[in-house]
Amino acid sequence: MSIEHHDLVHELPEYREQIHSLKMSDAHFSKLFDEYHDVTKQVEKMEAEIEPASTKTEEELKVKRLHLKDQLYAMLRAAK
């Protein structure tokens, strides 16, 4: 099974420059960005069955990732 990568630059390529800029200048954005990528790595390990987890745990992490992505996207749109 192929694992789809959900890194933020891959998900929102049109915001590549803003992502980099906000990571460097906005501590809150940087914190959310790091948390998003940590959660994404956990989900990808579960999907690849490297790290066993219940379906409930995996789904909860996916929801958390989606909420983080929504917050990051809102910050990117506001900075544009």
Helices and strands as residue ranges (DSSP letters): H 8-11, G 13-15, H 16-25, H 27-47, H 55-79
